[in-house]
Amino acid sequence: MKNIIPALDLFDGRVVRLYQGDFQKLSIYPKDPSSLLRYYAKQGFDQIHVINLNGARSGDFEQGPNYAIICSLIEESKKWGVKVQLGGGLRTEKIIGKLLDLGLFKAIIGTLAIQNQVLFRKLLKKYKNDIIVALDVQNNSVGTHGWLKQSPIRLSTLFKRFESQGVLEFLITDISRDGTLSGPNIAIYENLSKIKFKDTKLIAAGGISTLNDMKNCLKYTDGVVIGKALYENKISLDNLSKLKLKYDPTNLARRIIPCLDVKEGRVVKGVHFKNLIDSGDPVTLAQLYNQEGADELVFLDISATLEDRDSIIPIIKKVAEEVYIPFTVGGGIRNLNDVRHIIKAGAEKVSINTAAVKNPNLIKESAQKFGRQSIVVAIDVKREGTIWEVYIKSGTEPTGLDGILWAKKVVAYGAGELLVTSMDKDGTRTGYDLELIQELCKAVAVPIIASGGAGTYEHFYDAINAGAEAVLAASLFHKRMISIHALKRYLLKKHVKIRM
């Protein structure tokens, strides 16, 4: 996943852009900052890049009209599920901590990191995952104090110093290109990409004018900031949205999904797909999760395929009458007629597992008839040597299929979403299989629903951080160990894009 990040630079309370960092060459745009943030959020942007230019120049972040505006932007961002990365005059522990407590996603630190190593190390120890170090470059020298001064230390030297101290993310701006629309300095990013640690993230900024500029930056970086080109319509929002989708196909609000495994009309749950225990009535649980704020539900009639009988049509109809959130149904689906019956009964999506392996054309036929957004392919896997082997018939029959290759195949056939369960992790509460999630996200460009292993709030966050678009759990919710509302509050504080 790579981020395209709109910029929102503030000077004296107004949205502006500088030319090569020169405060005498300042373009003012008649845009309301809060309206602009909401607009970008509605367009699906995950992050917004906010700079307090007054703070950058004076060193006093709270001085002037920008501070109140920025606080309101952070509050607004939480409502819309968009993350704010903020810089410009962040030079004290007090203001950085205050803004992070308010809900800031990332603090961008430049001058402080170079000028006050003692404080910077303290901040890095305390807020390591919340800091971006900004290195603003001109003629291979790094600018400080709002680009008004120059450090004698070369870019590569500073970069490696900070990286060795534990900095995880850098914002690299070519001052001579910033605000000029003359194109980015690709050589900077290419050179840094060769010397950086594998997991260090780079964000590019300065000079972006075309979609091609952005593509060239993203060859070597994890994100790119765009400002003037967007304000002056050099790049249309429609084209930008298409490019964004290419680099982040799952840039949606993350979903929390309770799973109800149904056997003989009751919800059950076990460990490693075995030793099933009764967990309640499916309709009653569905009503509860609807009230708690679940984004979707999944019903799996886990014995339907084994017993070769129809799925839980009566339960589907009753749930459709009682709850108002989307739900998916799987189990016992053998042909296109079964898919039709389930959707007609009230389900928004169907989940196909065993039948997909037996007849992959069913995926294609179903997607063509009902739309790929309605077709979820469930993949149950168990680690076997170097691969995750696919199992069918409620985890009782190995297929010999490589789970990653199978995922690619079903997406090619028309699956709009994958529900992937690690059988090794199922019911253990030891955490999702993060390596599996990461490999799947690299392999396919459809949303991944992670399943199997949730036990703590952190496990959900880790799965989302690994790339899952949705996280699914069963007993953890059924036994009231974690409530959906509490989980969403936790994720919101971790700056995950979530629906409240």
C-alpha positions as CSV (number, residue, x, y, z in Angstrom):
1,M,0.0,0.0,0.0
2,K,1.3,3.5,-0.9
3,N,-0.2,6.8,0.1
4,I,-1.2,9.8,-2.0
5,I,-1.5,12.7,0.5
6,P,-3.1,16.0,-0.2
7,A,-1.4,19.0,1.4
8,L,-3.0,21.7,3.5
9,D,-0.5,24.5,4.3
10,L,-1.7,27.3,6.6
11,F,-0.4,30.8,7.0
12,D,-2.2,33.4,9.1
13,G,-5.3,31.1,9.0
14,R,-5.4,30.8,5.3
15,V,-4.6,27.9,2.9
16,V,-1.5,28.8,0.9
17,R,1.5,27.4,-1.0
18,L,5.0,28.9,-0.9
19,Y,7.4,29.0,-3.9
20,Q,10.7,27.4,-3.1
21,G,10.0,28.0,0.6
22,D,10.0,31.8,0.1
23,F,7.5,33.6,2.3
24,Q,7.6,36.6,-0.1
25,K,6.3,34.3,-2.9
26,L,3.1,33.0,-1.4
27,S,0.0,31.9,-3.2
28,I,-3.3,32.2,-1.3
29,Y,-6.2,29.9,-2.1
30,P,-9.8,30.8,-1.1
31,K,-10.5,27.5,0.5
32,D,-11.8,26.8,4.0
33,P,-9.4,24.4,5.8
34,S,-12.2,22.4,7.5
35,S,-14.2,22.1,4.3
36,L,-11.0,21.1,2.4
37,L,-10.3,18.3,4.9
38,R,-13.9,17.0,4.7
39,Y,-13.7,17.1,0.9
40,Y,-10.5,15.1,0.8
41,A,-11.9,12.6,3.3
42,K,-15.1,12.1,1.2
43,Q,-12.8,11.4,-1.8
44,G,-11.3,8.5,0.1
45,F,-7.9,10.0,1.0
46,D,-6.5,8.2,4.0
47,Q,-4.1,11.0,5.2
48,I,-3.9,14.8,5.0
49,H,-0.6,16.7,5.2
50,V,-1.0,19.8,7.3
51,I,1.8,22.4,7.8
52,N,1.7,25.3,10.2
53,L,3.9,27.8,8.3
54,N,3.6,30.5,11.0
55,G,4.9,27.9,13.5
56,A,7.7,26.8,11.2
57,R,9.0,30.4,10.8
58,S,8.6,31.6,14.4
59,G,9.2,28.3,16.3
60,D,6.1,28.9,18.4
61,F,3.5,26.5,17.3
62,E,0.6,27.9,19.3
63,Q,1.2,31.5,18.2
64,G,-1.3,33.0,15.7
65,P,-4.6,31.9,14.3
66,N,-3.4,28.5,12.9
67,Y,-3.3,26.7,16.2
68,A,-7.1,26.8,16.8
69,I,-7.7,25.8,13.2
70,I,-5.3,22.9,13.5
71,C,-7.0,21.6,16.7
72,S,-10.4,21.7,14.9
73,L,-8.9,19.9,11.9
74,I,-7.7,17.1,14.2
75,E,-11.1,16.8,15.8
76,E,-12.7,16.9,12.4
77,S,-10.4,14.2,11.1
78,K,-11.6,11.7,13.8
79,K,-15.2,12.1,12.6
80,W,-14.3,11.4,9.0
81,G,-11.8,8.6,9.6
82,V,-8.9,10.5,7.9
83,K,-5.4,10.8,9.5
84,V,-3.6,14.1,9.9
85,Q,0.2,14.3,9.7
86,L,1.3,17.7,11.0
87,G,4.4,19.7,11.0
88,G,5.7,23.3,11.3
89,G,7.1,24.5,14.5
90,L,6.8,21.3,16.6
91,R,9.8,22.0,18.8
92,T,8.7,21.1,22.4
93,E,7.7,17.8,24.1
94,K,4.6,19.6,25.5
95,I,3.0,20.6,22.2
96,I,3.8,17.3,20.5
97,G,2.3,15.3,23.4
98,K,-0.7,17.6,23.5
99,L,-1.5,17.2,19.8
100,L,-1.0,13.4,19.8
101,D,-3.3,13.1,22.8
102,L,-5.8,15.2,20.9
103,G,-5.8,12.6,18.1
104,L,-3.0,13.6,15.7
105,F,-1.8,10.7,13.6
106,K,1.9,11.7,13.0
107,A,4.0,14.6,14.2
108,I,6.4,15.8,11.5
109,I,9.7,16.9,13.2
110,G,12.4,18.8,11.3
111,T,14.4,21.5,13.1
112,L,14.0,20.0,16.5
113,A,15.5,16.7,15.3
114,I,18.6,18.4,14.0
115,Q,19.1,21.1,16.6
116,N,18.2,19.3,19.9
117,Q,19.4,15.7,19.8
118,V,18.8,15.2,23.6
119,L,15.1,16.1,23.3
120,F,14.7,14.3,20.0
121,R,16.0,11.0,21.4
122,K,13.6,11.4,24.3
123,L,10.7,12.0,22.0
124,L,11.7,9.1,19.8
125,K,11.8,6.8,22.7
126,K,8.3,7.9,23.8
127,Y,6.6,8.4,20.4
128,K,8.6,6.3,18.0
129,N,5.6,5.1,15.9
130,D,4.1,8.6,15.9
131,I,7.0,10.6,14.4
132,I,8.0,11.5,10.9
133,V,11.4,13.2,10.4
134,A,11.3,15.9,7.8
135,L,14.5,16.5,5.8
136,D,14.2,19.5,3.5
137,V,16.9,19.6,1.0
138,Q,18.5,22.3,-1.2
139,N,21.8,21.5,-3.0
140,N,22.2,18.4,-0.9
141,S,22.1,20.6,2.3
142,V,19.2,20.3,4.8
143,G,17.1,23.4,5.6
144,T,15.8,24.2,9.1
145,H,13.7,26.9,10.8
146,G,11.0,27.0,8.1
147,W,13.8,26.6,5.4
148,L,15.3,29.9,6.5
149,K,18.6,28.3,7.7
150,Q,20.8,25.6,6.3
151,S,22.5,22.7,8.2
152,P,26.1,21.9,7.1
153,I,25.4,18.2,7.3
154,R,24.7,16.3,4.1
155,L,21.3,14.7,3.5
156,S,22.6,11.1,3.4
157,T,24.6,11.6,6.6
158,L,21.6,12.9,8.5
159,F,19.3,10.3,7.0
160,K,21.5,7.4,8.2
161,R,22.0,9.0,11.6
162,F,18.3,9.3,12.2
163,E,17.6,5.8,10.8
164,S,20.2,4.3,13.1
165,Q,18.5,6.0,16.0
166,G,15.2,4.2,15.1
167,V,13.3,6.7,12.9
168,L,10.8,4.7,10.9
169,E,9.5,7.3,8.5
170,F,10.9,10.3,6.6
171,L,9.4,13.2,4.6
172,I,11.9,14.3,2.0
173,T,11.3,17.6,0.2
174,D,13.5,19.3,-2.4
175,I,13.1,23.0,-1.5
176,S,14.1,24.2,-4.9
177,R,11.2,22.3,-6.5
178,D,8.6,23.0,-3.9
179,G,5.6,25.0,-5.2
180,T,7.2,25.3,-8.7
181,L,5.3,22.6,-10.5
182,S,8.5,21.8,-12.3
183,G,8.7,18.1,-11.3
184,P,10.2,16.3,-8.4
185,N,13.9,15.5,-7.8
186,I,13.6,11.7,-8.4
187,A,17.3,11.2,-7.9
188,I,17.0,12.0,-4.2
189,Y,14.4,9.3,-3.7
190,E,16.2,6.7,-5.8
191,N,19.4,7.2,-4.0
192,L,17.8,7.0,-0.5
193,S,15.9,3.9,-1.5
194,K,19.2,2.2,-2.2
195,I,20.7,3.0,1.3
196,K,17.7,2.8,3.6
197,F,16.6,-0.1,5.7
198,K,14.0,-2.4,4.3
199,D,11.2,-1.3,6.5
200,T,12.0,2.4,6.6
201,K,9.3,4.5,4.9
202,L,9.9,7.5,2.6
203,I,7.4,10.2,1.6
204,A,8.2,12.4,-1.3
205,A,7.2,16.1,-1.6
206,G,8.1,19.1,-3.8
207,G,7.5,19.9,-7.5
208,I,4.7,17.4,-8.2
209,S,2.8,18.6,-11.4
210,T,1.6,15.5,-13.2
211,L,0.4,12.0,-12.6
212,N,3.6,10.8,-14.1
213,D,5.5,12.7,-11.5
214,M,3.7,10.9,-8.8
215,K,4.2,7.5,-10.4
216,N,7.9,8.1,-10.7
217,C,8.1,9.1,-7.0
218,L,6.2,6.1,-5.9
219,K,8.7,3.8,-7.6
220,Y,11.0,4.6,-4.8
221,T,8.8,5.9,-2.0
222,D,5.9,4.8,0.1
223,G,3.9,8.0,-0.3
224,V,3.8,11.4,-2.1
225,V,2.5,14.7,-1.0
226,I,0.5,16.8,-3.5
227,G,-0.4,20.4,-3.0
228,K,-0.3,23.2,-5.7
229,A,-1.0,20.8,-8.6
230,L,-4.3,19.8,-6.9
231,Y,-5.3,23.4,-6.0
232,E,-4.6,24.7,-9.5
233,N,-6.2,21.7,-11.3
234,K,-3.0,20.5,-12.9
235,I,-4.1,17.0,-11.8
236,S,-7.9,16.2,-11.8
237,L,-9.3,14.7,-8.7
238,D,-10.9,11.9,-10.8
239,N,-7.5,10.9,-12.3
240,L,-5.9,11.2,-8.9
241,S,-8.6,8.9,-7.4
242,K,-7.9,6.3,-10.0
243,L,-4.2,6.4,-9.3
244,K,-4.8,6.2,-5.6
245,L,-6.9,3.1,-6.1
246,K,-4.1,1.5,-8.0
247,Y,-1.7,1.9,-5.1
248,D,-4.2,1.3,-2.3
249,P,-7.1,-0.9,-3.6
250,T,-8.5,-1.3,-0.1
251,N,-8.4,2.3,1.0
252,L,-11.8,2.0,2.7
253,A,-13.0,2.3,6.3
254,R,-11.9,-0.9,8.0
255,R,-14.8,-3.3,9.0
256,I,-15.4,-5.2,12.2
257,I,-17.3,-8.4,11.4
258,P,-18.7,-10.9,13.9
259,C,-18.8,-14.5,12.5
260,L,-21.7,-16.8,13.5
261,D,-20.9,-20.4,12.8
262,V,-24.3,-22.1,12.7
263,K,-24.9,-25.9,13.2
264,E,-28.5,-27.3,13.5
265,G,-29.9,-23.8,13.9
266,R,-27.5,-22.7,16.8
267,V,-24.3,-20.7,16.8
268,V,-21.3,-22.8,17.8
269,K,-17.6,-22.2,18.2
270,G,-14.5,-24.5,18.7
271,V,-10.8,-24.5,18.4
272,H,-9.0,-25.5,15.1
273,F,-12.5,-26.2,13.7
274,K,-13.1,-28.9,16.4
275,N,-14.8,-29.4,19.8
276,L,-17.8,-27.1,19.1
277,I,-19.6,-25.4,21.9
278,D,-23.0,-23.8,21.8
279,S,-22.8,-20.0,21.8
280,G,-26.5,-19.0,21.3
281,D,-29.3,-18.2,19.0
282,P,-28.2,-16.7,15.6
283,V,-31.0,-14.2,15.3
284,T,-30.6,-12.9,18.9
285,L,-26.8,-12.5,18.4
286,A,-27.4,-10.8,15.0
287,Q,-29.7,-8.3,16.7
288,L,-27.1,-7.6,19.4
289,Y,-24.3,-7.0,16.9
290,N,-26.5,-4.8,14.9
291,Q,-27.1,-2.6,18.0
292,E,-23.4,-2.6,18.9
293,G,-22.3,-1.2,15.6
294,A,-20.9,-4.2,13.7
295,D,-20.2,-3.2,10.1
296,E,-21.3,-6.6,8.7
297,L,-22.1,-10.1,9.8
298,V,-21.0,-13.5,8.4
299,F,-23.2,-16.6,8.8
300,L,-21.5,-19.9,8.0
301,D,-23.6,-23.0,8.1
302,I,-20.6,-25.2,8.9
303,S,-22.3,-28.6,8.5
304,A,-24.3,-27.8,5.4
305,T,-21.7,-29.1,2.9
306,L,-20.8,-32.1,5.0
307,E,-24.4,-33.1,5.4
308,D,-25.2,-32.3,1.8
309,R,-28.3,-30.2,2.6
310,D,-29.7,-26.8,1.9
311,S,-28.3,-23.8,3.7
312,I,-30.0,-21.9,6.5
313,I,-32.7,-20.1,4.4
314,P,-35.2,-19.7,7.3
315,I,-32.6,-18.1,9.5
316,I,-31.5,-15.8,6.7
317,K,-35.0,-14.5,6.2
318,K,-35.5,-13.8,9.8
319,V,-32.2,-12.1,10.2
320,A,-33.0,-9.9,7.2
321,E,-36.2,-8.8,8.9
322,E,-34.5,-8.0,12.2
323,V,-31.1,-6.3,11.3
324,Y,-30.1,-3.5,9.0
325,I,-26.4,-4.1,8.4
326,P,-25.1,-6.2,5.4
327,F,-24.5,-9.9,6.0
328,T,-22.8,-12.7,4.1
329,V,-24.0,-16.3,4.1
330,G,-21.9,-19.4,3.3
331,G,-22.3,-23.2,3.7
332,G,-24.0,-25.7,1.4
333,I,-23.6,-23.6,-1.7
334,R,-23.3,-25.9,-4.7
335,N,-24.6,-24.1,-7.7
336,L,-25.9,-20.8,-9.1
337,N,-29.4,-21.7,-7.9
338,D,-28.2,-21.9,-4.3
339,V,-26.6,-18.4,-4.7
340,R,-29.8,-17.1,-6.0
341,H,-31.9,-18.5,-3.1
342,I,-29.5,-17.0,-0.5
343,I,-29.5,-13.5,-2.0
344,K,-33.2,-13.6,-2.5
345,A,-33.7,-14.6,1.1
346,G,-32.0,-11.3,2.1
347,A,-28.2,-11.8,2.2
348,E,-26.1,-9.1,0.5
349,K,-23.2,-11.6,-0.3
350,V,-22.6,-15.3,-0.5
351,S,-19.4,-17.0,0.6
352,I,-18.3,-20.0,-1.5
353,N,-15.6,-22.4,-0.3
354,T,-15.8,-26.1,-1.2
355,A,-17.9,-25.5,-4.3
356,A,-15.3,-23.0,-5.6
357,V,-12.6,-25.7,-5.4
358,K,-14.8,-28.3,-7.0
359,N,-16.1,-26.0,-9.7
360,P,-14.2,-22.6,-10.1
361,N,-16.6,-21.6,-12.9
362,L,-19.3,-21.2,-10.2
363,I,-17.3,-18.1,-9.1
364,K,-17.4,-16.7,-12.6
365,E,-21.1,-17.5,-13.2
366,S,-22.1,-16.0,-9.8
367,A,-20.0,-12.8,-10.4
368,Q,-21.5,-12.3,-13.8
369,K,-25.1,-12.9,-12.5
370,F,-25.0,-11.0,-9.2
371,G,-21.9,-8.8,-9.5
372,R,-18.5,-9.6,-8.1
373,Q,-19.2,-7.4,-5.0
374,S,-21.7,-10.1,-4.0
375,I,-19.2,-13.0,-4.3
376,V,-16.9,-13.8,-1.4
377,V,-14.6,-16.8,-1.7
378,A,-13.7,-18.3,1.7
379,I,-10.3,-19.9,1.9
380,D,-9.4,-22.1,4.9
381,V,-5.7,-22.8,5.1
382,K,-3.2,-24.6,7.3
383,R,0.6,-24.1,7.2
384,E,2.2,-27.1,5.5
385,G,6.0,-26.5,5.0
386,T,6.6,-23.5,2.8
387,I,2.9,-23.0,1.8
388,W,-0.5,-22.5,3.3
389,E,-2.5,-25.5,2.1
390,V,-6.2,-25.0,1.2
391,Y,-8.7,-27.2,3.1
392,I,-12.4,-27.7,2.2
393,K,-15.5,-29.3,3.8
394,S,-15.3,-27.3,7.0
395,G,-11.6,-27.9,7.3
396,T,-11.8,-31.7,7.1
397,E,-10.3,-32.3,3.7
398,P,-6.9,-31.1,2.4
399,T,-6.7,-30.1,-1.3
400,G,-3.0,-29.8,-2.0
401,L,-3.6,-26.3,-3.3
402,D,-1.3,-23.4,-2.4
403,G,-3.5,-20.8,-0.7
404,I,-1.7,-17.8,-2.2
405,L,-1.9,-19.2,-5.7
406,W,-5.5,-20.2,-5.1
407,A,-6.3,-16.7,-4.0
408,K,-4.9,-15.3,-7.3
409,K,-7.0,-17.8,-9.3
410,V,-10.3,-17.1,-7.6
411,V,-9.9,-13.3,-8.0
412,A,-9.2,-13.8,-11.7
413,Y,-12.5,-15.8,-11.8
414,G,-14.4,-12.9,-10.3
415,A,-14.2,-13.1,-6.5
416,G,-14.8,-9.6,-5.1
417,E,-13.5,-10.4,-1.6
418,L,-11.6,-13.1,0.2
419,L,-12.5,-14.4,3.7
420,V,-9.3,-16.1,4.7
421,T,-9.1,-18.3,7.9
422,S,-5.9,-19.6,9.4
423,M,-6.9,-23.0,10.8
424,D,-3.7,-23.0,12.8
425,K,-4.8,-19.9,14.6
426,D,-8.6,-20.5,14.7
427,G,-9.9,-20.2,18.3
428,T,-6.5,-19.9,19.9
429,R,-6.7,-16.1,20.7
430,T,-2.9,-15.8,19.9
431,G,-3.3,-13.3,17.1
432,Y,-4.0,-13.5,13.4
433,D,-1.5,-15.0,10.9
434,L,0.1,-11.7,9.9
435,E,2.5,-13.2,7.4
436,L,-0.5,-14.8,5.6
437,I,-2.3,-11.5,5.5
438,Q,0.7,-9.7,4.1
439,E,1.4,-12.3,1.4
440,L,-2.3,-12.2,0.3
441,C,-2.4,-8.4,0.2
442,K,0.7,-8.5,-2.1
443,A,-0.8,-11.2,-4.3
444,V,-4.3,-9.8,-5.0
445,A,-6.1,-6.4,-5.3
446,V,-9.4,-7.2,-3.6
447,P,-10.3,-6.7,0.1
448,I,-9.0,-9.4,2.5
449,I,-11.2,-10.4,5.5
450,A,-8.8,-11.8,8.1
451,S,-10.1,-14.6,10.3
452,G,-8.7,-16.9,12.9
453,G,-6.8,-16.1,16.1
454,A,-8.2,-12.8,17.5
455,G,-7.7,-12.5,21.3
456,T,-6.9,-8.9,22.1
457,Y,-7.5,-5.4,20.8
458,E,-3.9,-5.3,19.6
459,H,-4.5,-8.4,17.4
460,F,-7.2,-6.6,15.4
461,Y,-4.9,-3.6,15.0
462,D,-2.0,-5.8,13.9
463,A,-4.1,-7.5,11.2
464,I,-5.3,-4.2,9.8
465,N,-1.8,-2.8,9.9
466,A,-0.7,-6.0,7.9
467,G,-3.2,-5.0,5.2
468,A,-6.6,-6.6,6.1
469,E,-9.5,-4.5,5.0
470,A,-11.8,-6.3,7.5
471,V,-11.2,-8.3,10.7
472,L,-13.5,-11.1,11.7
473,A,-13.9,-12.8,15.1
474,A,-16.4,-15.2,16.7
475,S,-16.0,-16.4,20.3
476,L,-14.3,-13.2,21.4
477,F,-17.5,-11.3,20.6
478,H,-20.0,-14.1,21.6
479,K,-18.5,-14.4,25.1
480,R,-18.4,-10.6,25.6
481,M,-14.7,-10.6,26.1
482,I,-14.4,-7.6,23.8
483,S,-17.4,-5.5,22.7
484,I,-17.5,-4.1,19.1
485,H,-18.0,-0.6,20.4
486,A,-15.0,-0.7,22.7
487,L,-12.9,-2.2,19.9
488,K,-13.9,0.6,17.5
489,R,-13.0,3.2,20.1
490,Y,-9.6,1.5,20.5
491,L,-8.9,1.5,16.8
492,L,-10.0,5.1,16.4
493,K,-7.4,6.1,19.0
494,K,-4.9,4.2,16.9
495,H,-5.9,6.3,13.9
496,V,-7.5,3.5,12.0
497,K,-10.2,4.6,9.5
498,I,-13.3,3.2,11.1
499,R,-17.1,3.8,11.1
500,M,-18.5,4.7,14.5
